[in-house]
Amino acid sequence: MMTNTTARENYQFQKIIAVVGVALFIIKVGAWYLTNSVAILTDALESVINVISGFVGLYSLYLSALPRDHNHPYGHGKVEFLSASIEGALIMLAGFIIIYEAIRNLKSPEPISQLDYGILLVAITAVVNYVLGWYAVKKGKLNKSLALVASGRHLQSDTYSTIGIIIGLVLMYFTNYLWLDSVVAFVFALIIIVTGYKIVRGAISGIMDETDEELLNSVVENLEEIRRENWIDLHNMRIIKYGSVLHFDCHMTIPWYFNIVEGHHEVEILQKEVCKSFGNEVELFVHMDDCKPFSCKICTKKDCAVRQYPFEKQIVWTRENISSNKRHTKDTKADLK
């Protein structure tokens, strides 16, 4: 059972990717049957991995969309990292398979036939793969789905290898130099391996809850723009991804004389502003700290009747200091320099 619109969108789009992967595989097999080209056979073999990874991604998105339960209080979203790591590994495997086939074909070139039809069919699959991959990456980034981004990049990497094969086939068509097929395929296989490595690296960082520097910078810049004078300080911020859900933890320093209703009002405003920029799939857990006398030096609140020290300097929130817990202590000297 799906829990939200975003998860359903991701799942339905991954269905399209899986079905298209099967169709393109059939087309490539047909092109190989017509031409007897080992290069096209290599491209078809890579499509087998596309089909497998497409269904792996589909299953992971299904799991990530399941509602939270007693055993999974944060949901099932982290399965997307596992899916992405499998896809990245399969992409790398495809690259090594292509290198092997390229070397073997270089030693013993195979005669080919009906090359013009083969080029046309393979070119059609390349266009479809790239367009679908581009849209999957765009939608995956929009919906914060690593599995969908990985599927899209997989399709794009398949396009790059297919382009290499097409170049080799075209050159062979006009020159009859069969060795060009293997050389071009070898170069694009290296590109595929690098792409697969990047996907695996990103998945491992997600599993290990490694800080997403780009995301954190974006969040901090957004908070700096929308900050209110009642938000005397934000610190000790942590961001963790659970599939399409972003989990935020932070401490907010507010005036000590605010009651519970006033404090929660400030938190609600913060959550509303964060959701505006990063979507509704955001969990925000805010611990409210009361301000201390030393907080006066960084507090911009103009109508404070209990200020004990004059305002000195507003702290500009940065990735470094918003993740720190040091301003919960009296040591604000470093920030005021």
Summary of the structure (lengths in Angstrom):
residues: 337
radius of gyration: 26.5
end to end distance: 53.8
largest distance: 89.3
contacts: 1178
relative contact order: 0.11
helix: 66%
strand: 9%
